[in-house]
């Protein structure tokens, strides 16, 4: 996917001409009639490349439904590879904002990248729609009037799982996650409900992001006396950890649970039978039985020949928010505050359920966090819902959302 960097998604010239002819900006010579430039800051290489790919593909699917245009203006995606590295992400964000002068910015995946670009986004009044990175602080002490999140806060998929695991799986748990902000956030969120439910964290460990040999960590788990593991890994890290967990013989004796990213459809084919029985919490599964998701799953499969996953759902919702907000202001990207107000009001039926923002945090309210177990179903392995927790909002309350 690294070849996608800087490639631009444009509607066909004929469709574009037809749309402009019919649009409200006919005769305008000023910039408002030009393309709507959306900066896409996602990883297209490295451990999280598959995440960036899924998010981008779903965005393109939604924009293609619109004919590549909104309110008579072309949609132009300017893609930059963050490599899931904060210094690279900061540099690429600077380029998108200062040189490309994007109207909107979306991404990133890595919480460290999000933390690194936050002040630049806020100080330049660049509208950022976060399509993955879950850093809790962005919905709390470092929130901004210019930042919305369509994905999740790191707290959301993990906090409900603490009490559930204590009640239904085990009260002695080993925690493990990559050594960066998202990993620390998710493990802390799990403990918020796990400890009050009588749970005990036997030990915790934080391998480096991109680790390939988990043998030393799995040995610690085996020797710890824990009855279950709660883990967060994603992308190739999730593949390596789940397969090695099984290969070292822990799967049958120490139940593996975690944040939903551990067994998303982007990694399930590579994990194979090693993922069978793993229990995770997430806001999405391709098996959700609603008309919007059924159409999304079908169209995504037809276009890309693969399953949807939570990352694709995030891309879908990000693009829907952008389309609906732009229609609400008739394509006007010059008045940023009006566009911000239009984004805040967006509400629609998403593949995950009813999508809406929490006005306190500008973070998505999860209709449900689904407790899912990997099972054999028609078509192979998938995440089957076995329980659910409704209306999960990030607890951020004190943000005044300053301009």
N, C-alpha and C positions, 0 to 999 in steps of 0.2 A: 504493500500500500504506500510505500514511501514515494512512489511515482505520482501519487495523487497530489503531493504538495504543490501548491500554487496553481494547480489545474482549476479551471473555472467552469462552474455549472451554469450554462446559459440555455435558454429556450431556443428552439430553432428560429432562424431569422424570419421565416414567414409568419410563425405564430407571434413572434415579438412585434412585427410590423402591424399585424392585425390588431393586437392588443393595444398598442400605442394609439392607433388610429381611433379606437373606440374609447380610449381612456380620457380622464379629465385634464390631462396635462398637454393636450394638443395646442400647439402654438407657443408653448412656454420655451424660452431659450435659456432659462436659468437652470441650475443644477438639480432642482427638485424634479425635473422631468427625466433625469438620467436613471441609470440602474440603481437599485437598492443594493448596496454592497454589505454583505454579511461576512465578517471575519470568522473563520472556523479554526480554532486553536485546539487541535486534538493530536494524540500520538498516532502516527502512521508507521512507526518502526519501534522495535524494542518490545518489552514484556507486555505492554498494554496496546499493541498495535491493533489487535482484533477488536478491542473496545471502540477505538476511534473509527474503525471500519464500519461497525454495526450502527453507531450513532449517525455517521455521515450518510450511509445508505438509506436509513429510514427518513432522514431529513429530505434527501433527494426524492424519495418516493412521494412525500407529501407535496413538495414544490412541483413535481411533475404533474400531479393531479390538477394543479392550478394552471397548467400550461407554462410554467416557468415565469409567471407574472402575477403581480398583485396590484390592484388599483391602477392598471395601465402601465406599470413599471416592471422592467426585467428584474428578476432575482439573480444576483451574481454572488456565488460563493467563492471567497478567496481563502484557500486552505493553507495552513501552515502546520508543520510537524513539530509538536512540542517535545517529542521524544520522551515524554513523561519525566522530564528533567527540569527542575525549577529555573536554573540559569538560562537554559534554552527557551523555556516558555516565556520568561520575562522579556527576553530579547525579541522573540517573535511577536509578542503582544505590542511591544513598542512600535514595531514595524507596521503592524496592522492599524494601529491607532494614529501614528504620526505620519507615515508615508502613504499608506493606502486610504487613510481617512474613512474607515468603514462606518456605516450607519449604525450597525449593531455588531456585537461580538458574542460568540458562543463557544462552549468548551469550558474549562479544560477537563481532563480526567484526573490528574494527580492533584491531591489536596495541597501539596507544597507549591505547585504552580499557581493555584488559585490564591493562596496566601500571598505569593510573590507579586501578583498583578493587581491585587485589590486596590492599593492606594493609587496606582496609575489610572485605573478605571474610574475610581471615585473622583479624583482630582480633575480629570479631563471630562467628567460627566459623560462618559461612554456607557451606553446601555449594554450590560452583560447579562445574558441568559445562561446560567450555568447548566450544562447538559450532562454533567456527571459529578465532578469533584464534590465530596460531601463534607468538607471541613466545617465542623459545628460552629466555629467562631463567626462564619459568614452569616449565619442566621441569628447571631447573638451580638457579642461586643464589637465585632467588626462589620456589622451590616451596613448597607449603603442604599440610599434611595434609588441608585442606578443599577442595583444588582438583584436579579430574580433567580430562583433555582427551580428547575422543572424536574430534577432527578430525585434527590433525597438528601437529608443531612445524615451524617454517619450514625447519629443517634437513632434514627428512625427504624431501620431494620433490625437493630440489635437490642435496644432496650426492652421491647416486648418479649424477646426470646429468653431473657434471664429467668423470669418467673416461670415461663413455660417449661424450660429445660429442668429447672429444680423440681417442678411438680411431676413431669412426665418421663424424664430420662434419668437423671442422677443429680445428687447434691455435692459430689466431689468432682471438680472440673479442672482441667488443665487448659489454659488459654494460650493461643499462639496466633501471631499476625506479623506482617512485615513491619520493619522498624521505620515507620514514618507516621505523619499525623493521622491519616485515616485509620491505620492499625491501632494506634493508641486510643483514638476517639471511640472506635467500635468496641474494644475490650472494656473500656470504662462504662459505656452505655449498658452493656450486658450486665455488669456488676450492680447497676442501679436497682435492678429487680431480682437478680439472682441471690445476692446476699440477704436482703430482707426476707426472702422465701426460705431461708435456712441453708442456702448453698455455701460451699466453701471452695475458694480458689486454691487448689493444691500448689500450683506454680504457674508462671507465665514466662513466655519467651518471645523474642522479637528478631527473627532472622532478617538479613538485609533484603531489600527489594531486588528481585531477580535471582535469588538463590536457586541453585540447581541440585544441591546435595543436602537433603533434609535428614540424613541418617543420624547425625549427632542430636538433632532436636527430637526425632522420633524415639531415640534411645532414652532420652530424658523422660519423655511421656510414658514409655513402657515401665520405667523404673519408679515413677512418681507415686503409684498407687491410685491415680485418678480413675474414676469410673467412666468418664466421658471427656471429650475435647470440644471446646468451642473455638472455631478458627475463622479468620478472615484471610482469604487469598483470592486473587482474581487473575485472569489471563493465563499465561504460561506458568505462573507460580502455582495457580490452582491445579493445573494438570499435574505438575511434578509432585506437589504435596500429596494429593489424593492417591495417585498411583503408588508412591513410595510408602504411604501409610498402609495401604493394602499389602504391598510386597513384603513389608516387614512383619506382617501377621497381626497388626493391631485391630484391623477392621472388625473381627469377630469378637473381640474381648473388651474393647474400649470404644463406646459409641461415638462416632464422629458427627458433630453438629456445627453450625456456623451461620455466618451471614450468607445470604442467597447467592452472592457472586461466586461462592465456592463451587457450585454445580450448575452454573448457567448453561444454556444450550450452546454457547460459543465454545465451551470446554468439554462438555459431556461426551462428544464423539471420541475425543482423545483419551478421556479418562476411562471410558468403557465400563466394564463390570466392576471396576474398582470403586465407582461412585454409587453403586446400588446400595440403597438403605441409608444414605447420608441425609440428614434432616437439616433444613435451613429455613431462615426467615427472609422474605422478600416481598416487594409490592407487586410482583408480576410473575406469571408463568404463561407460556403459550397455550395452555389448556383452559384458560379462563373462558367461560361460556357466556359471551356477550356479543352482539352483532358487530360492534366496532372491532373487537379483537379478532373475530372470525374473518372479517374482511382483510384486516391487516396481515394476519398469518398467511392467508391465501395469496395476496398480492406480493408480499415480501418473498414468499417461496417461488412464485412465478418469475419475479424479476431477478432474484439473486440466487435461487436454487439452494436456499438454506433456511433454517428455522429462525423465527424471531427470538429475541431474548430481552432481558431487562434493559440493556443498553440501546437496543433498537427502539424499545418503547420510549425511552428518554429522548431519542432523536425525533421520533414521531411527535411527541408532545411539544418539544421545543419548536419544531417547524409549525405546528398548529397554532401555538401561541403567537408566533411571529406573524403568520398569515392573518389571523383574526384581529390582532392588534393593529396591523397596517391597514386592514380594511376599515377598522373603526375610526382611523384618522384620515381615510381617503388617500393613503400613500404618502402622507406628509411626514417626512423624517427630520424636517428642519426644527420643528417645535418639539424638542426632546421631552419636555415635561408633559405635554399632552400625550405623547407616545407612552411614557411611563405610566400615566394614569390609565391609558387604554389597556396596557399589558396587565395591570393590577386587576382589572375587571374581567379578564378573559375567564370563561368557564365553558366546559364542553365535555362530551362523553369521550373518554380516552380508552385505549385498549385495557388500561388498568382499572377503569371505573370512572366516576365523575371527577374530572380534573378541576381544581381551583387552588388559588393561592391563599395562604394565611396572611391577612392584612398586617399582622404584627411583625412578621418576619420576612414576608415575600418569598417564603419557602413553600413548596407544594405540600398540601395536606394529603397524606396517603389515605385513599379510601379504605384500604385494608393492608395490613402486613399479613401475608399468607404463610402459615407454617407448612412447608412442603417436604415430601420425602421422595427421593429418587426411586422410581419403580419402572418395571417393564410395562409398557402400554403399546397400543397399536402404533407402529412406526418406530419403536425402539424405546430407549430410556428417556424419561422425562420427569419433571418435577410435579408430583401429584399433590394437590392441596389436601391436608389432613386436619387443619384447623385454621382459624383466622382471628385477627384482632382489628377492630374497626377504628376509623377516624384517628389516625396516628399523626399528631402535630408535633413539630419540634417545640420544646418548652421555652424557647426564647421569648422574653416578655418586655425587657427594659429598653429595647431599641427605639430611638426617636426618629430613625431614618432621616438624618440631616441631609439637606441639599448641599 
